[in-house]
Amino acid sequence: MEMNQRKTTGILRRLAAAARDDSGISIVEVLVAALIFAIVSVGVAQATVTAIRQAADQRARITALSLAASEIDKVRAYTDPFDVDPEEYDVEIDGTEYTVTRSTEWVTSSGLDIPCGAGGTGNMQYKRVNVRVSWDSRMGMTPPVSSDTILAPDGRINDPTRGTIMVSVKGAAGTGTPGVAVTISPVSGGATALDTQPAPTNSLGCTYALKVVPGTYNVSLSKTGHIATDQATSPVKPVTVVAGGTVSVPFDYDRHATLGLVYGSSSSSNRYATNNETTFVNTYGTFSVTGTSSTVRLYPFGGYTAIAGHYIAPDADGSGGCRAVDPSEWTAATVGGVALAAGVASAPIAADPGGTASDTVRMGIVRVKNVPRTSYVTAVSVAAPAVAGQPTCAVGMTYRFDREASWGAGNSNRDLVLPFGTWRLYYGDSPGSTTTSITAANIEALTNVAPTGYVGAGVVTLDPRAAG
């Protein structure tokens, strides 16, 4: 009896425990399973996309190989290696854009490259050509396709008893200037006239003169609308050729920049010297232009500071030169009871190759009165400072102003536009005459801020400073 009761009790306990257990899958287990499935799916998708891209990249690479081979075949079809120049172009095939880049270099017999613009003792033996093809969908791990060949001339291009002249012409951006005509003329040392002048410069800005008799030659350039760094439109450089050598002649030559200029002011009453000078200064040098042309063409440097007059920088110790014409050289001071601030430099004028820019060349204006209409006026610079804060000008300048009439009577007033500094004023019967000084009563400085302290007997000082 008791045994049956214990069995019954055990069964009931097991049934109660089973009733308390959870059945099925929990929400946590569902989320974990979903996350695992997502990770696996992303991996599979990524692998599939990568496989597709690699397959497409491989097809593009095969096409690129075909393009490179085609370009090599085209290059080999040239009969003259000098006709093979660097080139780059794009081509689209089946929606993929390919860039074909051809680079070339002459090589010496010892295997050394002779880059355009680099001279040396070796002669050119053959031309190395590299063709590189890339495409816009190229995967980062896939290198561009590259193929090389060499081109040898049909005949001998060198003579051990003669030399080679390599002319390199580059523009302001440092890239080659193509289409420049080059003329080589004999000068001395056994030099003789060339049978044929070099071809115009190629896309790298290079051209070559072969089998040149040893001696000294002049190499000159010409191309419409172009100018060199020394402002010469047809620059010339000497070169000496030696037997068995290649000599390089580099030029900087580009389309000129056009600067539109106003001198002093645009007033119609202004009178300008017939030999007016303007100096253009930058880190590469100082260049002077004579006249009052409204446009000046210069090499397209980064910027020029235009200074009226013949500016010459002082020596290292601060002496010499002519600083008075440069407004920035004037220091702060008091003149005629008026405090003046230090002079300010003009803003640089810059234009791109073939571009334009405009500016006003700062100048002073002095009115001379009661001058005979048939007389010429002359302004002569004074070296020593006349007012406080004025720099010196050790370079003599003389500017000549034309007469108003060739015959007749009567006097006139004239507004003369001059560089800054101190000037002695004269009039006479011929250009540049210093026969008669103009009196202080007949001199009036129109552009000075301070009303007094600038005019003496036959002398006027034109000051660029503003009130300070």
C-alpha positions in Angstrom: 0.0 0.0 0.0 2.7 2.5 1.0 4.8 1.5 -2.0 1.9 2.3 -4.4 1.5 5.7 -2.7 5.2 6.5 -3.2 5.0 5.6 -6.9 1.9 7.7 -7.4 3.6 10.6 -5.6 6.7 10.3 -7.9 4.6 10.3 -11.0 2.7 13.4 -9.9 6.0 15.3 -9.2 7.4 14.4 -12.6 4.2 15.6 -14.3 4.2 18.8 -12.3 7.9 19.5 -13.2 7.1 18.8 -16.9 4.2 21.2 -16.7 6.5 24.0 -15.4 9.1 23.6 -18.3 9.0 26.2 -21.3 8.2 24.7 -24.7 9.4 25.9 -28.3 12.1 28.6 -29.2 12.7 31.8 -27.3 12.9 35.3 -28.9 16.6 35.6 -28.1 17.3 32.4 -30.0 15.4 33.9 -33.0 17.4 37.1 -33.0 20.7 35.3 -32.8 19.8 33.0 -35.7 18.7 36.1 -37.7 22.0 37.8 -37.0 24.0 34.8 -38.1 22.0 34.5 -41.3 22.5 38.2 -42.0 26.3 38.0 -41.5 26.5 34.9 -43.8 24.3 36.6 -46.4 26.4 39.8 -46.4 29.6 37.7 -46.8 28.1 35.7 -49.7 26.9 39.0 -51.4 30.3 40.6 -50.9 32.0 37.6 -52.3 29.6 37.5 -55.3 30.1 41.3 -56.0 33.9 40.9 -55.7 33.8 38.0 -58.1 31.7 39.9 -60.6 34.0 43.0 -60.3 37.1 40.8 -60.7 35.7 39.2 -63.8 34.8 42.6 -65.3 38.3 43.9 -64.3 39.9 41.0 -66.0 37.9 41.6 -69.2 38.9 45.3 -69.0 42.5 44.3 -68.6 42.4 42.1 -71.6 41.0 45.0 -73.6 43.7 47.2 -72.2 46.4 44.7 -73.3 44.9 44.8 -76.8 45.0 48.7 -76.8 48.6 48.7 -75.7 49.6 46.2 -78.4 47.7 48.2 -81.0 49.6 51.4 -79.9 52.9 49.6 -80.0 52.1 48.4 -83.5 51.2 52.0 -84.5 54.5 53.3 -83.1 56.5 50.7 -84.9 54.9 51.7 -88.2 56.7 55.1 -88.0 59.8 55.3 -90.3 61.4 58.2 -88.4 61.7 58.0 -84.6 61.8 61.8 -84.4 58.1 61.7 -85.5 57.1 59.7 -82.4 56.2 62.1 -79.6 54.5 61.6 -76.2 50.7 61.4 -76.4 47.7 60.8 -74.2 44.2 60.1 -75.3 41.0 58.5 -74.1 38.9 55.8 -75.8 35.6 54.2 -74.6 34.8 50.6 -75.2 31.7 48.8 -73.9 31.0 51.6 -71.4 34.6 51.6 -70.0 36.9 54.5 -70.5 40.5 53.7 -71.2 43.4 56.2 -71.0 46.3 55.5 -73.3 49.5 57.2 -72.4 52.6 57.1 -74.6 56.0 58.4 -73.2 59.2 58.5 -75.2 62.9 59.1 -74.4 66.1 59.0 -76.4 68.7 56.6 -75.0 72.5 56.6 -75.4 74.6 53.5 -76.4 75.3 52.9 -72.7 71.5 52.7 -71.9 71.2 56.1 -70.2 68.1 58.3 -71.0 68.6 61.7 -72.5 65.6 63.7 -71.3 64.5 66.7 -73.2 66.5 69.6 -72.0 69.4 67.6 -70.5 72.8 67.5 -72.3 75.6 65.0 -71.9 78.6 63.4 -73.6 76.6 60.5 -75.1 74.9 60.6 -78.5 71.3 59.5 -79.2 71.2 55.9 -80.4 67.6 54.8 -80.2 64.2 55.9 -78.8 62.5 54.1 -76.0 58.7 54.1 -76.1 56.5 53.1 -73.2 52.7 52.7 -73.6 50.6 52.6 -70.4 46.9 51.9 -70.4 44.6 52.4 -67.4 40.8 52.3 -67.2 38.2 54.1 -65.0 36.8 51.0 -63.3 40.2 49.5 -62.5 40.4 47.9 -59.1 43.0 49.2 -56.7 45.0 46.0 -56.6 45.2 45.8 -60.4 48.1 47.6 -62.0 47.7 49.5 -65.3 48.9 47.6 -68.4 52.3 48.6 -69.7 54.2 47.8 -72.8 57.6 48.9 -74.2 59.5 49.0 -77.4 62.5 50.7 -78.9 62.8 52.5 -82.3 66.1 52.7 -84.1 66.7 55.1 -86.9 67.1 53.6 -90.4 70.4 55.3 -90.8 73.2 56.8 -88.7 72.1 59.9 -86.9 75.4 60.6 -85.2 78.9 61.3 -86.4 81.8 60.9 -83.9 83.4 64.0 -85.4 80.3 66.1 -84.9 77.8 66.9 -82.2 74.1 67.3 -81.5 72.2 70.4 -80.3 69.1 69.7 -78.2 66.8 72.7 -77.8 64.3 72.6 -75.0 61.5 75.2 -74.8 59.2 75.4 -71.7 56.4 77.7 -70.7 55.6 79.4 -67.4 53.9 76.2 -66.1 57.0 74.2 -66.7 55.5 72.2 -69.6 56.8 72.1 -73.1 56.0 74.8 -75.6 55.2 73.2 -79.0 55.4 74.6 -82.5 58.3 77.1 -81.8 60.5 77.8 -84.8 64.2 77.3 -84.0 67.0 78.9 -86.1 70.7 77.9 -85.5 73.4 80.2 -87.0 77.2 79.8 -87.0 79.2 82.3 -85.1 82.8 81.2 -84.7 85.3 78.4 -83.9 84.8 76.5 -87.1 81.0 76.6 -87.0 79.3 76.2 -90.4 75.7 76.8 -91.6 73.4 73.9 -91.1 72.1 72.1 -94.2 68.6 72.0 -92.7 67.2 73.9 -89.7 65.6 71.9 -86.9 61.9 71.1 -87.0 59.6 73.1 -84.8 59.5 72.0 -81.2 57.3 68.9 -80.5 54.8 68.4 -77.7 57.5 68.3 -75.1 59.0 71.5 -76.4 62.0 69.7 -77.9 63.8 69.7 -81.2 67.2 68.5 -82.4 70.0 69.5 -84.7 72.1 66.5 -85.8 75.6 66.1 -87.1 76.5 69.7 -86.3 80.1 70.8 -87.0 81.9 71.7 -83.8 82.0 75.4 -83.1 80.0 78.2 -81.5 76.4 78.9 -82.7 73.5 81.2 -81.9 70.2 79.5 -81.2 67.1 81.7 -81.6 63.4 81.2 -81.2 60.3 82.7 -82.9 56.6 82.2 -82.5 53.8 84.8 -82.9 52.5 86.1 -79.6 55.3 84.5 -77.5 57.9 86.1 -75.3 60.9 85.0 -73.2 61.8 85.7 -69.5 64.1 88.6 -70.6 61.1 90.1 -72.5 62.6 89.3 -75.9 60.1 88.1 -78.5 63.0 86.3 -80.4 65.4 85.3 -77.7 68.9 84.2 -78.7 71.4 82.0 -76.8 75.0 81.0 -77.7 76.1 77.4 -77.6 79.3 75.5 -78.2 79.2 72.2 -79.9 82.0 69.6 -79.4 82.6 66.4 -81.3 80.7 63.4 -80.0 78.6 65.4 -77.5 75.0 66.4 -77.1 74.6 70.0 -75.8 71.3 71.3 -74.4 70.0 74.8 -74.9 67.0 75.5 -72.6 64.6 78.4 -73.0 61.6 79.7 -71.1 59.2 80.9 -73.7 55.4 81.3 -73.5 52.5 83.4 -74.7 52.8 86.9 -73.5 50.6 88.5 -70.8 49.0 91.8 -71.8 48.9 94.5 -69.1 46.6 97.5 -69.6 48.1 100.5 -67.9 47.0 104.0 -66.9 49.8 106.4 -66.0 49.1 108.7 -63.0 45.5 109.4 -64.0 43.3 109.4 -67.0 42.9 113.2 -67.2 43.0 114.6 -70.7 45.0 117.6 -69.4 48.0 115.4 -68.4 51.2 115.8 -70.3 53.7 112.8 -70.5 57.4 112.8 -71.2 58.2 111.6 -74.7 60.8 109.3 -73.1 58.7 108.2 -70.1 59.9 105.1 -68.4 58.1 102.4 -66.4 60.0 99.7 -64.4 58.5 96.3 -63.8 59.9 94.5 -60.8 59.6 90.9 -59.6 61.7 88.2 -58.0 63.2 87.3 -61.3 64.6 90.7 -62.2 63.9 94.3 -63.2 62.5 95.2 -66.6 62.1 98.8 -68.1 59.7 99.9 -70.8 59.9 103.3 -72.5 56.8 105.3 -73.6 53.2 105.5 -72.4 51.6 102.7 -74.4 48.3 101.7 -72.9 49.3 98.0 -73.2 52.5 96.3 -72.4 53.3 92.7 -73.2 55.5 90.8 -70.7 56.4 87.2 -69.9 53.6 85.7 -67.7 55.4 85.6 -64.3 53.4 85.4 -61.1 53.2 89.2 -60.8 55.0 92.5 -61.5 55.2 95.6 -59.4 54.9 98.6 -61.8 57.0 101.6 -60.7 57.1 104.9 -62.7 60.7 106.0 -63.6 64.0 104.2 -63.8 64.0 102.1 -60.6 67.3 100.5 -59.6 67.6 98.6 -56.4 70.3 99.9 -53.9 73.5 98.0 -53.2 73.8 95.6 -50.3 74.8 98.4 -48.0 71.8 100.5 -48.9 73.7 102.9 -51.0 73.4 103.6 -54.7 70.4 102.8 -56.9 67.3 104.9 -57.3 64.8 104.3 -54.6 62.9 107.6 -54.6 60.7 106.5 -57.5 59.4 103.5 -55.5 56.5 104.6 -53.2 57.2 101.8 -50.7 60.7 103.2 -50.0 59.4 106.5 -48.4 59.2 106.4 -44.6 56.7 108.1 -42.3 57.6 111.7 -41.5 56.1 115.2 -41.0 56.3 117.7 -43.9 54.9 121.2 -43.8 53.2 120.4 -40.5 51.4 117.4 -41.9 52.1 113.9 -40.6 52.5 111.5 -43.4 52.3 107.7 -43.2 55.0 105.4 -44.8 54.6 104.8 -48.5 52.8 101.8 -49.7 53.9 99.5 -52.5 51.6 99.0 -55.5 49.8 95.7 -55.7 51.5 93.2 -58.1 50.0 92.9 -61.6 49.6 89.3 -62.8 48.2 87.6 -65.9 48.2 84.1 -67.2 49.9 83.2 -70.5 47.8 84.8 -73.2 45.7 86.6 -70.6 45.2 90.3 -69.6 45.3 92.4 -66.5 45.0 96.1 -65.8 46.4 98.6 -63.3 47.3 102.2 -62.7 51.0 103.2 -62.5 51.2 105.6 -59.6 52.8 109.0 -60.6 52.9 112.5 -59.3 51.6 115.6 -61.2 53.1 119.0 -61.2 51.6 122.1 -62.9 54.0 124.5 -64.5 52.6 128.0 -65.3 53.3 130.7 -67.9 55.5 128.6 -70.1 55.8 129.8 -73.7 53.7 127.6 -75.9 56.6 127.1 -78.3 59.0 125.9 -75.5 59.9 122.4 -74.5 59.9 121.5 -70.8 62.7 119.3 -69.2 62.7 117.6 -65.8 66.0 116.5 -64.3 66.1 114.3 -61.2 67.9 115.5 -58.0 69.8 112.9 -56.1 69.6 114.3 -52.5 66.4 114.1 -50.5 64.5 117.4 -50.2 62.0 116.4 -47.5 61.9 114.2 -44.4 61.5 110.5 -45.1 62.4 110.8 -48.8 64.9 108.1 -50.1 67.8 109.0 -52.4 68.2 108.5 -56.2 71.8 108.2 -57.3 70.7 107.5 -60.9 70.3 110.5 -63.1 67.0 110.8 -65.0 66.0 113.4 -67.6 62.5 113.5 -69.0 61.6 115.6 -72.0 58.1 117.1 -72.6 57.0 118.3 -76.0 56.0 121.9 -76.9 52.4 122.8 -77.4 52.9 124.8 -80.7 55.6 125.1 -83.3 55.0 128.8 -83.8 53.1 131.7 -82.4 53.0 133.7 -79.2 51.5 133.2 -75.8 52.1 131.2 -72.6 50.3 128.2 -71.2 49.9 126.1 -68.1 50.9 122.4 -68.3 50.2 119.4 -66.0 53.3 117.3 -66.2 53.1 113.6 -65.0 56.4 112.5 -63.4 57.8 109.7 -61.2 58.0 110.4 -57.5 61.1 112.2 -56.3 62.7 115.7 -56.6 63.0 117.4 -60.0 64.5 120.5 -61.5 62.3 122.0 -64.1 63.4 123.9 -67.2 62.1 125.2 -70.5 63.8 126.0 -73.7 63.7 126.0 -77.5 64.8 122.4 -78.1 64.0 119.0 -76.6 65.9 118.4 -73.4 66.9 122.1 -73.1 67.9 123.4 -69.7 68.2 127.0 -70.7 65.8 128.6 -68.3 64.7 127.4 -64.9 61.0 127.6 -64.0 60.5 129.8 -61.0 59.0 128.6 -57.8 56.0 130.9 -58.3 55.1 129.0 -61.5 55.4 125.5 -59.9 52.5 123.8 -58.2 52.5 120.2 -56.9 49.0 118.9 -57.5 49.2 115.4 -56.0 51.0 116.0 -52.7 49.0 115.7 -49.5 50.9 118.3 -47.6 50.3 121.8 -49.0 53.8 123.2 -48.4 57.4 122.3 -48.2 57.8 120.8 -51.7 58.6 123.7 -54.0 61.8 125.7 -54.3 63.6 127.7 -56.9 63.1 125.7 -60.0 62.6 122.5 -57.9 59.6 120.4 -57.0 59.3 117.2 -54.9 56.5 114.8 -55.7 55.5 112.7 -52.7 53.6 109.4 -52.8 52.6 109.3 -49.1 49.2 109.7 -47.7 48.3 111.5 -44.5 49.1 109.4 -41.4 
